[in-house]
Amino acid sequence: MSSRHHRRKTFFEDCAVSWDIICNHDEAKLEEIFKVLSLKKGDRVLDVGTGTGILIPHILKRIGSEGKIVALDYAENMIRKAMEKFPQKEYPNVNFVIENFFEIASKEPFDSIICYSCFPHLEDKKHFFQKSFNLLKWDGTLLIAHSSSRAEINEMHARKHGAVRYNFLHSLEEIKALGEQYGFAVLAKKNDEKIFYILMKKTKK
Ligand SMILES: C[S@@+](CC[C@H](N)C(=O)[O-])C[C@H]1O[C@@H](n2cnc3c(N)ncnc32)[C@H](O)[C@@H]1O
């Protein structure tokens, strides 16, 4: 593990206690993001960098009890918080995993991978697309989203702790070009003063 990776992970471990207090998740923006994604009942969804599980109720509402969520984060403290909010007994179709995204293996492919407020923190973007491609069904979708504009995200990280200061959010065009290299086609994208998202579909087997 590189020292940068280690510092980043430690940063998120330390954020976990106050994450739900310091973060404001605008429900209207999340609704817009999920409208674009259009999950179906029974879908199998991977929530990359789930944190304290902010997206879980939104995903569950759409996939129903027959669907499945793998809520993944490498920060154990984040997952512990999420598990307190969504206990296994009441949420049997949510599977919490403490692991680095780049190291996960899944026997069953996913219908959708969501990377919400997480993409800038992933060290190797090419590996991210390659890994996502391998984890998805052939027509599966990959969503990268933020509840702020790209400029706002980059300004916010620049003001932050050294561990995330250089975690830059690439432009929609850059993400599109990278995704296309790895077999994805863009279905929808938006970057305005309020929201940033890009939805892609796996196009090759
Ligand atoms: C900015 S937080 C967002 C958390 C959550 N999605 C939310 O919006 O509240 C980014 C999360 O991604 C996790 N993360 C970053 N890189 C990761 C990786 N390579 N594998 C797994 N989790 C990762 C961090 O631990 C952190 O919890």
PDBQT file of the ligand as one rigid body, heavy atoms in Angstrom, charges set to zero:
ROOT
HETATM    1  C1  LIG A 301     -16.167  11.196   0.123  1.00  0.00    +0.000 C 
HETATM    2  S1  LIG A 301     -16.567   9.655   0.847  1.00  0.00    +0.000 S 
HETATM    3  C2  LIG A 301     -18.212   9.364   0.234  1.00  0.00    +0.000 C 
HETATM    4  C3  LIG A 301     -18.989   8.378   1.054  1.00  0.00    +0.000 C 
HETATM    5  C4  LIG A 301     -20.439   8.170   0.600  1.00  0.00    +0.000 C 
HETATM    6  N1  LIG A 301     -20.510   7.693  -0.769  1.00  0.00    +0.000 N 
HETATM    7  C5  LIG A 301     -21.218   9.447   0.781  1.00  0.00    +0.000 C 
HETATM    8  O1  LIG A 301     -21.479  10.120  -0.223  1.00  0.00    +0.000 OA
HETATM    9  O2  LIG A 301     -21.534   9.791   1.914  1.00  0.00    +0.000 OA
HETATM   10  C6  LIG A 301     -15.605   8.529  -0.110  1.00  0.00    +0.000 C 
HETATM   11  C7  LIG A 301     -15.614   7.128   0.462  1.00  0.00    +0.000 C 
HETATM   12  O3  LIG A 301     -14.937   6.254  -0.437  1.00  0.00    +0.000 OA
HETATM   13  C8  LIG A 301     -14.151   5.348   0.307  1.00  0.00    +0.000 C 
HETATM   14  N2  LIG A 301     -13.081   4.879  -0.587  1.00  0.00    +0.000 N 
HETATM   15  C9  LIG A 301     -12.136   5.628  -1.205  1.00  0.00    +0.000 A 
HETATM   16  N3  LIG A 301     -11.345   4.858  -1.949  1.00  0.00    +0.000 NA
HETATM   17  C10 LIG A 301     -11.781   3.577  -1.803  1.00  0.00    +0.000 A 
HETATM   18  C11 LIG A 301     -11.354   2.319  -2.324  1.00  0.00    +0.000 A 
HETATM   19  N4  LIG A 301     -10.306   2.221  -3.131  1.00  0.00    +0.000 N 
HETATM   20  N5  LIG A 301     -12.049   1.208  -1.974  1.00  0.00    +0.000 NA
HETATM   21  C12 LIG A 301     -13.113   1.289  -1.128  1.00  0.00    +0.000 A 
HETATM   22  N6  LIG A 301     -13.558   2.456  -0.597  1.00  0.00    +0.000 NA
HETATM   23  C13 LIG A 301     -12.902   3.584  -0.938  1.00  0.00    +0.000 A 
HETATM   24  C14 LIG A 301     -13.680   6.166   1.510  1.00  0.00    +0.000 C 
HETATM   25  O4  LIG A 301     -13.289   5.376   2.605  1.00  0.00    +0.000 OA
HETATM   26  C15 LIG A 301     -14.907   7.011   1.801  1.00  0.00    +0.000 C 
HETATM   27  O5  LIG A 301     -15.765   6.405   2.744  1.00  0.00    +0.000 OA
ENDROOT
TORSDOF 0
